[in-house]
Amino acid sequence: MAVNNVSDHSVMQIKDEDKDDVIAENDGNMATLTEDRNYVELVVSSIRGRIQQQPPRPACSCIFRIPTVLRRHNEKAFLPDLISIGPFHHGEKDLQVMEEIKLWYLHCLLDRNPTSETSLENLVEAIKSMEQHCRDCYEERIDMSSEKFVEMMVVDGCFIIELFRKWAKEVPINEDDPVFYTAWMRSALTKDLLLLENQLPWKVVDCLFHHTKEKDKPESKALLLLALKFFEPFAFSQDPHADRPLETEHLLDGIRNSLLASYPQAETNSYWDAIPSVTELLQAGVEFKVRSNTWDNMLDITFENGVMEIPPTEIRGNGESLFRNLIAYEQCNQSINYCNFTSYAVILDNLINTSKDADFLIQKGIIVTDLSKEDIACLFNRLYSDTSVEYFCYVELTENVNAYYQDRWHRWQTILRRDYFSNPWSIFSLVAALLILGFTFLQTLYSLLTYY
């Protein structure tokens, strides 16, 4: 019995130890579960704190940061050299010199006191009333206080309208004004004002313009026409059109609308075939003509009966920057369905493969430029890289050009004209050869007939 008691006691002791182990294990599991639950709650809390309840950018946004995929091809084409307009480049150290000139232009405007509404208080109040609309025009959330944001809108907007009025000679130009009397400044300023990242909402500029416009001055022009006249020499030298029935979003959008004003909307498609280069088309008998030297429809390229007519385009030093910003605007703005300038870049890239192709278009007067033929070829060969053309605007043109190019008869005609009809001596030689061949045939035929 004693042995059994000892055995029972040992068994009970073992059971007690197992029970303690189970309790300890359960406590450990509970601690682990608690720790896991705390971890999950922390992660969930972090995610919930950063969840965006609204879309990342308003549907009405029209001023964008240039995407890296487009910026990397030529970053300088998108960055201001002289002046910042709007919030994206505001406060950058290299652009501070123009801040003093902006404030001086504001003083000039207020000092003239053109209307009873032209007071700094009225201007600030007017822009403050549209602050949220202005913020929504930018694709990014603008991390600026209300006071700082409205101040920036007023100062930048007044500088722009005062600049346009001075250029149109509606207001006097101070003899010490560096903008007009420093050789390089006008070109740099014009380039900066047409950058996509350097825009003000048109509603701001238009509001300030009407608050400072002299009502009894008949020669005063509309704001958009003033802007187009200012940019005309730098916007491919196209005649300005301010009558296109579209709402203007900002200065760059106004330039785009003006350049599209006389361009008829053609059939569009997502699929198209590339066309051969100028050199290849010349070998197939295609003739190139400049469109009657008109400067108001640069995009209206036509092809009919083997003749491609292309309106003239002037490309200055700022040409690449303007092209790239127009293309970037078409790529970023979801409300733009027809990628007109991207399509134009595709056509010019197809036509210009080498400097020889570029030189031909320059000699024809289709491209007017002070750049070298190598620079022009390089410009168009990489202009629309990494873009997406959902609606290509030259579908019918490319189909007609390719059909003409693939017809061998046109190529044979070209060879005949080039090799045998290019000058009088070639024609004489061909006629002589044909006559000799004919006489030889007749002589042979006569001999055969005589024999038989």
VOKE-521803 format. One record per residue (C-alpha): residue in three letters; x, z, y; residue number from 1. Coordinates in Angstrom, 2 decimals, padded with zeros to 5 digits, always signed. Layout:
# residues N
   code         x         z         y   pos
    ALA         X         Z         Y   NUM
...
# end
This chain:
# residues 452
   code         x         z         y   pos
    MET   +000.00   +000.00   +000.00     1
    ALA   +002.82   +000.81   +002.33     2
    VAL   +004.22   -002.62   +001.78     3
    ASN   +000.86   -004.16   +002.58     4
    ASN   +000.59   -002.11   +005.76     5
    VAL   +003.97   -003.28   +006.88     6
    SER   +003.04   -006.85   +006.03     7
    ASP   -000.24   -006.63   +007.92     8
    HIS   +001.49   -005.14   +010.90     9
    SER   +004.05   -007.95   +010.89    10
    VAL   +001.32   -010.56   +010.71    11
    MET   -000.50   -008.94   +013.62    12
    GLN   +002.73   -008.83   +015.59    13
    ILE   +003.33   -012.55   +014.93    14
    LYS   -000.23   -013.36   +016.00    15
    ASP   +000.24   -011.36   +019.18    16
    GLU   +003.45   -013.24   +019.94    17
    ASP   +001.71   -016.61   +019.32    18
    LYS   -001.06   -015.54   +021.62    19
    ASP   +001.44   -014.68   +024.33    20
    ASP   +003.08   -018.09   +023.88    21
    VAL   -000.27   -019.85   +024.16    22
    ILE   -001.12   -017.90   +027.31    23
    ALA   +002.27   -018.72   +028.80    24
    GLU   +001.85   -022.38   +027.88    25
    ASN   -001.61   -022.48   +029.44    26
    ASP   -000.29   -020.83   +032.58    27
    GLY   +002.44   -023.49   +032.73    28
    ASN   -000.09   -026.26   +032.26    29
    MET   -002.29   -024.80   +034.96    30
    ALA   +000.67   -024.62   +037.32    31
    THR   +001.55   -028.24   +036.52    32
    LEU   -002.04   -029.35   +037.07    33
    THR   -002.16   -027.48   +040.36    34
    GLU   +001.10   -029.04   +041.42    35
    ASP   -000.14   -032.52   +040.44    36
    ARG   -003.39   -031.95   +042.27    37
    ASN   -001.56   -030.87   +045.40    38
    TYR   +000.66   -033.97   +045.15    39
    VAL   -002.35   -036.27   +044.79    40
    GLU   -004.10   -034.60   +047.72    41
    LEU   -001.02   -035.04   +049.91    42
    VAL   -000.75   -038.74   +049.06    43
    VAL   -004.47   -039.32   +049.54    44
    SER   -004.36   -037.48   +052.87    45
    SER   -001.41   -039.61   +053.99    46
    ILE   -003.14   -042.87   +053.03    47
    ARG   -006.43   -041.86   +054.61    48
    GLY   -004.63   -040.94   +057.81    49
    ARG   -003.20   -044.47   +058.06    50
    ILE   -006.21   -046.49   +056.84    51
    GLN   -007.35   -048.96   +059.49    52
    GLN   -011.10   -048.88   +059.96    53
    GLN   -010.96   -051.93   +062.21    54
    PRO   -009.35   -055.35   +061.63    55
    PRO   -005.62   -055.35   +062.48    56
    ARG   -006.31   -057.64   +065.44    57
    PRO   -009.50   -058.56   +067.32    58
    ALA   -011.08   -061.91   +066.55    59
    CYS   -010.80   -062.79   +070.26    60
    SER   -007.02   -062.35   +070.39    61
    CYS   -005.23   -065.36   +071.84    62
    ILE   -001.75   -064.07   +072.72    63
    PHE   +000.52   -063.61   +069.74    64
    ARG   +003.95   -062.51   +068.62    65
    ILE   +005.83   -065.46   +067.17    66
    PRO   +005.96   -065.03   +063.35    67
    THR   +009.46   -064.65   +061.90    68
    VAL   +008.97   -067.74   +059.74    69
    LEU   +008.65   -069.85   +062.92    70
    ARG   +011.01   -067.88   +065.13    71
    ARG   +014.03   -068.24   +062.84    72
    HIS   +014.37   -071.99   +063.50    73
    ASN   +015.23   -071.41   +067.17    74
    GLU   +014.68   -067.91   +068.48    75
    LYS   +015.76   -068.81   +072.02    76
    ALA   +012.83   -071.19   +072.32    77
    PHE   +010.43   -068.22   +072.26    78
    LEU   +012.27   -065.62   +074.37    79
    PRO   +012.18   -065.33   +078.19    80
    ASP   +015.42   -065.78   +080.10    81
    LEU   +014.28   -064.67   +083.54    82
    ILE   +010.87   -063.01   +083.76    83
    SER   +008.50   -060.95   +081.64    84
    ILE   +004.76   -061.53   +081.93    85
    GLY   +002.47   -059.19   +080.04    86
    PRO   +003.39   -056.35   +077.69    87
    PHE   +005.47   -057.95   +074.91    88
    HIS   +008.71   -058.15   +076.93    89
    HIS   +007.83   -055.68   +079.68    90
    GLY   +010.69   -053.40   +080.68    91
    GLU   +013.50   -055.36   +078.99    92
    LYS   +016.77   -054.74   +080.78    93
    ASP   +017.80   -058.38   +081.18    94
    LEU   +014.54   -059.21   +082.98    95
    GLN   +014.54   -056.48   +085.63    96
    VAL   +015.77   -058.66   +088.50    97
    MET   +012.45   -060.46   +088.70    98
    GLU   +010.50   -057.19   +088.93    99
    GLU   +011.65   -056.85   +092.55   100
    ILE   +010.58   -060.42   +093.32   101
    LYS   +007.17   -059.80   +091.71   102
    LEU   +006.58   -056.81   +094.00   103
    TRP   +007.77   -058.79   +097.01   104
    TYR   +005.30   -061.59   +096.16   105
    LEU   +002.55   -058.96   +095.92   106
    HIS   +003.52   -057.72   +099.38   107
    CYS   +003.40   -061.29   +100.75   108
    LEU   -000.10   -061.75   +099.34   109
    LEU   -001.45   -058.43   +100.65   110
    ASP   +000.25   -058.86   +104.01   111
    ARG   -001.58   -062.16   +104.63   112
    ASN   -004.87   -060.37   +103.91   113
    PRO   -006.72   -063.65   +103.25   114
    THR   -010.12   -062.03   +102.54   115
    SER   -011.91   -058.75   +103.03   116
    GLU   -011.60   -058.19   +099.28   117
    THR   -007.81   -058.53   +099.35   118
    SER   -006.81   -054.91   +099.12   119
    LEU   -004.75   -053.31   +096.42   120
    GLU   -007.62   -050.90   +095.71   121
    ASN   -010.08   -053.74   +095.09   122
    LEU   -007.63   -055.64   +092.89   123
    VAL   -006.90   -052.58   +090.74   124
    GLU   -010.58   -051.74   +090.44   125
    ALA   -011.43   -055.32   +089.38   126
    ILE   -008.76   -055.41   +086.65   127
    LYS   -009.59   -051.89   +085.48   128
    SER   -013.17   -053.03   +084.76   129
    MET   -011.88   -055.61   +082.26   130
    GLU   -009.05   -053.57   +080.72   131
    GLN   -010.45   -053.49   +077.18   132
    HIS   -011.01   -057.24   +077.18   133
    CYS   -007.41   -057.72   +078.30   134
    ARG   -006.08   -055.47   +075.55   135
    ASP   -008.14   -057.33   +072.95   136
    CYS   -006.52   -060.61   +073.98   137
    TYR   -003.23   -059.40   +072.47   138
    GLU   -002.89   -059.43   +068.70   139
    GLU   -000.98   -056.12   +068.76   140
    ARG   -002.16   -052.73   +069.87   141
    ILE   -000.58   -052.23   +073.31   142
    ASP   +000.97   -048.78   +073.45   143
    MET   +000.73   -048.30   +077.22   144
    SER   -001.29   -045.90   +079.31   145
    SER   -004.29   -047.28   +081.17   146
    GLU   -002.57   -046.85   +084.53   147
    LYS   +000.60   -048.63   +083.42   148
    PHE   -001.30   -051.45   +081.74   149
    VAL   -003.54   -052.18   +084.75   150
    GLU   -000.57   -052.00   +087.10   151
    MET   +001.29   -054.57   +085.00   152
    MET   -001.75   -056.90   +084.95   153
    VAL   -002.14   -056.74   +088.74   154
    VAL   +001.54   -057.22   +089.61   155
    ASP   +002.13   -060.04   +087.10   156
    GLY   -001.14   -061.81   +087.91   157
    CYS   -000.60   -061.71   +091.68   158
    PHE   +002.92   -063.08   +091.23   159
    ILE   +001.58   -066.07   +089.27   160
    ILE   -001.14   -067.04   +091.75   161
    GLU   +001.16   -066.55   +094.74   162
    LEU   +003.77   -068.74   +093.03   163
    PHE   +001.23   -071.55   +092.48   164
    ARG   -000.02   -071.37   +096.07   165
    LYS   +003.51   -071.54   +097.45   166
    TRP   +004.33   -074.54   +095.29   167
    ALA   +001.16   -076.31   +096.49   168
    LYS   +002.12   -075.35   +100.07   169
    GLU   -001.16   -073.57   +100.57   170
    VAL   +000.80   -070.58   +101.85   171
    PRO   +004.15   -070.49   +103.65   172
    ILE   +007.41   -070.25   +101.71   173
    ASN   +009.93   -067.74   +103.01   174
    GLU   +013.32   -069.33   +103.68   175
    ASP   +014.96   -066.57   +101.65   176
    ASP   +012.78   -067.07   +098.59   177
    PRO   +015.19   -067.45   +095.64   178
    VAL   +012.52   -068.98   +093.41   179
    PHE   +012.40   -072.12   +095.55   180
    TYR   +015.93   -072.25   +096.90   181
    THR   +017.97   -071.40   +093.81   182
    ALA   +018.63   -074.58   +091.84   183
    TRP   +018.30   -073.22   +088.29   184
    MET   +015.51   -070.71   +088.91   185
    ARG   +012.51   -073.05   +088.96   186
    SER   +013.37   -074.57   +085.58   187
    ALA   +013.99   -071.18   +083.94   188
    LEU   +010.84   -069.71   +085.45   189
    THR   +008.67   -072.62   +084.31   190
    LYS   +009.99   -072.36   +080.77   191
    ASP   +009.31   -068.59   +080.67   192
    LEU   +005.75   -068.91   +081.99   193
    LEU   +004.84   -071.24   +079.09   194
    LEU   +006.04   -068.94   +076.29   195
    LEU   +003.29   -067.76   +073.95   196
    GLU   +004.58   -064.17   +074.04   197
    ASN   +004.72   -064.26   +077.86   198
    GLN   +001.06   -064.80   +078.73   199
    LEU   -001.62   -063.01   +080.70   200
    PRO   -005.31   -063.36   +079.84   201
    TRP   -006.75   -066.13   +082.00   202
    LYS   -009.58   -063.84   +083.05   203
    VAL   -007.06   -061.62   +084.84   204
    VAL   -005.39   -064.44   +086.78   205
    ASP   -008.73   -066.05   +087.62   206
    CYS   -010.19   -062.75   +088.86   207
    LEU   -007.20   -062.06   +091.12   208
    PHE   -007.29   -065.66   +092.35   209
    HIS   -010.91   -065.42   +093.48   210
    HIS   -010.38   -062.02   +095.08   211
    THR   -007.58   -063.47   +097.22   212
    LYS   -008.92   -066.98   +097.89   213
    GLU   -009.77   -067.91   +101.45   214
    LYS   -013.40   -068.95   +101.34   215
    ASP   -013.28   -071.22   +104.41   216
    LYS   -010.17   -073.18   +103.40   217
    PRO   -011.37   -076.59   +102.11   218
    GLU   -007.94   -077.76   +100.93   219
    SER   -007.62   -074.85   +098.56   220
    LYS   -007.53   -076.18   +094.98   221
    ALA   -008.99   -074.66   +091.82   222
    LEU   -006.67   -072.31   +089.94   223
    LEU   -006.27   -074.52   +086.86   224
    LEU   -005.41   -077.57   +088.96   225
    LEU   -002.83   -075.55   +090.90   226
    ALA   -001.29   -074.45   +087.61   227
    LEU   -001.21   -077.97   +086.14   228
    LYS   +000.41   -079.39   +089.27   229
    PHE   +003.09   -076.70   +089.11   230
    PHE   +003.89   -077.42   +085.45   231
    GLU   +003.46   -081.22   +085.54   232
    PRO   +007.17   -082.21   +085.67   233
    PHE   +007.93   -079.83   +082.80   234
    ALA   +004.89   -080.61   +080.59   235
    PHE   +006.16   -083.98   +079.30   236
    SER   +005.35   -085.46   +082.76   237
    GLN   +001.76   -086.14   +081.71   238
    ASP   -000.90   -086.51   +084.41   239
    PRO   -002.86   -083.25   +084.64   240
    HIS   -006.49   -083.11   +083.51   241
    ALA   -008.45   -080.06   +084.60   242
    ASP   -011.86   -081.28   +083.49   243
    ARG   -011.82   -080.64   +079.74   244
    PRO   -014.94   -078.59   +078.90   245
    LEU   -013.12   -075.75   +077.19   246
    GLU   -012.65   -072.17   +078.26   247
    THR   -009.03   -071.48   +079.17   248
    GLU   -007.42   -068.52   +077.39   249
    HIS   -004.09   -068.41   +079.28   250
    LEU   -001.57   -070.74   +080.94   251
    LEU   -000.18   -072.20   +077.71   252
    ASP   -003.72   -072.85   +076.48   253
    GLY   -004.53   -074.52   +079.81   254
    ILE   -001.55   -076.87   +079.41   255
    ARG   -002.61   -077.72   +075.84   256
    ASN   -006.19   -078.46   +076.92   257
    SER   -004.92   -080.68   +079.72   258
    LEU   -002.67   -082.66   +077.36   259
    LEU   -005.59   -083.14   +074.95   260
    ALA   -008.09   -084.09   +077.65   261
    SER   -007.93   -087.86   +077.22   262
    TYR   -007.07   -087.85   +073.51   263
    PRO   -010.00   -088.95   +071.32   264
    GLN   -010.58   -086.72   +068.32   265
    ALA   -009.87   -088.82   +065.24   266
    GLU   -010.62   -088.32   +061.56   267
    THR   -008.79   -085.32   +060.18   268
    ASN   -007.80   -084.34   +056.68   269
    SER   -005.66   -081.81   +054.86   270
    TYR   -003.85   -084.49   +052.87   271
    TRP   -001.76   -087.36   +054.12   272
    ASP   +001.27   -089.41   +053.14   273
    ALA   +004.42   -089.58   +055.21   274
    ILE   +005.17   -092.88   +056.91   275
    PRO   +008.56   -094.67   +056.89   276
    SER   +011.09   -094.30   +059.68   277
    VAL   +011.46   -096.64   +062.66   278
    THR   +014.31   -098.50   +060.96   279
    GLU   +012.33   -099.03   +057.76   280
    LEU   +009.22   -100.14   +059.62   281
    LEU   +011.21   -102.63   +061.68   282
    GLN   +012.49   -104.16   +058.44   283
    ALA   +008.86   -104.57   +057.34   284
    GLY   +007.96   -106.38   +060.56   285
    VAL   +006.31   -103.54   +062.46   286
    GLU   +006.53   -103.95   +066.24   287
    PHE   +006.76   -100.96   +068.57   288
    LYS   +005.30   -100.98   +072.08   289
    VAL   +005.04   -098.41   +074.82   290
    ARG   +001.40   -097.88   +075.77   291
    SER   +001.21   -099.62   +079.16   292
    ASN   +003.43   -096.94   +080.68   293
    THR   +000.45   -094.59   +081.07   294
    TRP   +001.25   -090.90   +081.35   295
    ASP   -002.01   -089.23   +080.47   296
    ASN   -002.48   -089.52   +076.70   297
    MET   +000.80   -088.82   +074.91   298
    LEU   -000.93   -088.06   +071.58   299
    ASP   -002.96   -091.27   +071.37   300
    ILE   -000.74   -093.25   +068.95   301
    THR   -002.38   -096.39   +067.49   302
    PHE   -001.48   -098.99   +064.86   303
    GLU   -003.16   -102.37   +064.59   304
    ASN   -002.07   -105.75   +063.17   305
    GLY   +001.49   -104.58   +062.64   306
    VAL   +001.89   -103.19   +066.18   307
    MET   +002.38   -099.46   +066.79   308
    GLU   +001.65   -098.41   +070.36   309
    ILE   +002.99   -095.03   +071.46   310
    PRO   +002.39   -093.54   +074.93   311
    PRO   +005.55   -092.50   +076.82   312
    THR   +006.70   -088.87   +076.71   313
    GLU   +009.34   -087.27   +078.90   314
    ILE   +011.40   -084.61   +077.15   315
    ARG   +013.50   -082.37   +079.37   316
    GLY   +015.70   -079.43   +078.53   317
    ASN   +012.64   -077.20   +078.07   318
    GLY   +010.96   -079.76   +075.79   319
    GLU   +011.79   -078.06   +072.52   320
    SER   +010.61   -074.67   +073.81   321
    LEU   +007.27   -076.10   +074.96   322
    PHE   +006.75   -078.04   +071.73   323
    ARG   +007.54   -074.99   +069.60   324
    ASN   +005.27   -072.66   +071.57   325
    LEU   +002.37   -075.13   +071.45   326
    ILE   +002.85   -075.50   +067.68   327
    ALA   +003.12   -071.72   +067.21   328
    TYR   -000.09   -071.27   +069.21   329
    GLU   -001.90   -073.73   +066.93   330
    GLN   -000.54   -071.95   +063.87   331
    CYS   -001.53   -068.44   +065.05   332
    ASN   -004.91   -069.00   +066.70   333
    GLN   -007.65   -069.04   +064.09   334
    SER   -010.11   -070.64   +066.53   335
    ILE   -008.02   -073.85   +066.76   336
    ASN   -009.16   -076.23   +064.05   337
    TYR   -007.26   -079.38   +065.01   338
    CYS   -003.49   -078.98   +064.94   339
    ASN   -002.88   -081.83   +067.38   340
    PHE   +000.66   -080.99   +068.43   341
    THR   +001.72   -080.05   +064.92   342
    SER   +000.36   -083.41   +063.74   343
    TYR   +002.21   -085.19   +066.56   344
    ALA   +005.44   -083.45   +065.51   345
    VAL   +004.88   -084.65   +061.93   346
    ILE   +004.50   -088.29   +063.05   347
    LEU   +007.60   -088.19   +065.27   348
    ASP   +009.58   -086.50   +062.50   349
    ASN   +008.57   -089.28   +060.09   350
    LEU   +009.55   -091.97   +062.58   351
    ILE   +012.87   -090.39   +063.59   352
    ASN   +015.23   -089.83   +060.68   353
    THR   +018.51   -090.65   +062.40   354
    SER   +019.93   -091.00   +065.88   355
    LYS   +019.50   -094.77   +065.48   356
    ASP   +015.72   -094.29   +065.23   357
    ALA   +015.75   -092.02   +068.28   358
    ASP   +017.86   -094.49   +070.25   359
    PHE   +015.40   -097.30   +069.53   360
    LEU   +012.44   -095.27   +070.90   361
    ILE   +014.50   -094.31   +073.95   362
    GLN   +015.44   -097.95   +074.60   363
    LYS   +011.78   -098.91   +074.31   364
    GLY   +010.81   -096.32   +076.93   365
    ILE   +008.63   -094.43   +074.48   366
    ILE   +010.82   -091.34   +074.81   367
    VAL   +012.16   -090.71   +078.31   368
    THR   +014.92   -088.13   +078.30   369
    ASP   +018.27   -087.09   +079.64   370
    LEU   +019.17   -085.64   +076.25   371
    SER   +021.35   -087.52   +073.80   372
    LYS   +019.88   -089.54   +070.94   373
    GLU   +021.48   -087.04   +068.54   374
    ASP   +019.69   -084.15   +070.27   375
    ILE   +016.35   -085.95   +070.12   376
    ALA   +016.79   -086.72   +066.41   377
    CYS   +017.76   -083.11   +065.70   378
    LEU   +014.78   -081.82   +067.73   379
    PHE   +012.10   -083.74   +065.83   380
    ASN   +013.72   -083.39   +062.41   381
    ARG   +013.11   -079.63   +062.37   382
    LEU   +010.26   -079.18   +064.81   383
    TYR   +007.39   -078.42   +062.43   384
    SER   +009.35   -076.70   +059.64   385
    ASP   +007.39   -073.92   +057.86   386
    THR   +004.11   -074.85   +059.51   387
    SER   +000.79   -075.54   +057.81   388
    VAL   -001.27   -078.53   +058.94   389
    GLU   -004.76   -077.88   +057.62   390
    TYR   -006.32   -080.66   +059.72   391
    PHE   -003.95   -083.58   +060.22   392
    CYS   -005.01   -085.78   +063.13   393
    TYR   -003.40   -089.11   +062.15   394
    VAL   -004.87   -089.74   +058.70   395
    GLU   -006.15   -093.25   +059.46   396
    LEU   -002.90   -094.16   +061.22   397
    THR   -000.71   -093.17   +058.27   398
    GLU   -002.96   -094.99   +055.80   399
    ASN   -002.80   -098.22   +057.82   400
    VAL   +000.96   -098.02   +058.38   401
    ASN   +001.69   -097.41   +054.69   402
    ALA   -000.62   -100.23   +053.59   403
    TYR   +001.15   -102.63   +055.97   404
    TYR   +004.60   -101.45   +054.89   405
    GLN   +003.85   -101.87   +051.17   406
    ASP   +002.69   -105.48   +051.59   407
    ARG   +005.75   -107.57   +050.55   408
    TRP   +004.60   -110.60   +052.51   409
    HIS   +005.30   -108.79   +055.79   410
    ARG   +008.82   -107.98   +054.62   411
    TRP   +009.45   -111.63   +053.65   412
    GLN   +008.18   -112.83   +057.02   413
    THR   +010.59   -110.47   +058.72   414
    ILE   +013.52   -111.72   +056.66   415
    LEU   +012.64   -115.34   +057.52   416
    ARG   +012.36   -114.60   +061.22   417
    ARG   +015.54   -112.53   +061.28   418
    ASP   +017.75   -114.81   +059.16   419
    TYR   +016.42   -118.28   +059.98   420
    PHE   +014.44   -118.14   +063.23   421
    SER   +016.37   -115.61   +065.27   422
    ASN   +018.11   -118.27   +067.47   423
    PRO   +018.05   -122.06   +068.03   424
    TRP   +021.15   -122.71   +065.93   425
    SER   +019.60   -120.95   +062.92   426
    ILE   +016.44   -123.01   +063.32   427
    PHE   +018.47   -126.25   +063.65   428
    SER   +020.49   -125.38   +060.54   429
    LEU   +017.32   -124.65   +058.56   430
    VAL   +015.66   -127.90   +059.65   431
    ALA   +018.83   -129.87   +058.83   432
    ALA   +019.04   -128.28   +055.40   433
    LEU   +015.38   -129.07   +054.73   434
    LEU   +015.86   -132.67   +055.84   435
    ILE   +018.92   -133.11   +053.64   436
    LEU   +017.01   -131.58   +050.72   437
    GLY   +014.09   -133.90   +051.41   438
    PHE   +016.22   -137.01   +051.66   439
    THR   +018.05   -136.08   +048.47   440
    PHE   +014.74   -135.69   +046.67   441
    LEU   +013.45   -139.02   +047.97   442
    GLN   +016.69   -140.78   +046.99   443
    THR   +016.48   -139.36   +043.49   444
    LEU   +012.83   -140.32   +043.20   445
    TYR   +013.56   -143.90   +044.41   446
    SER   +016.39   -144.25   +041.89   447
    LEU   +014.12   -143.13   +039.04   448
    LEU   +011.36   -145.50   +040.08   449
    THR   +013.81   -148.43   +040.37   450
    TYR   +015.23   -147.69   +036.92   451
    TYR   +011.84   -147.61   +035.24   452
# end
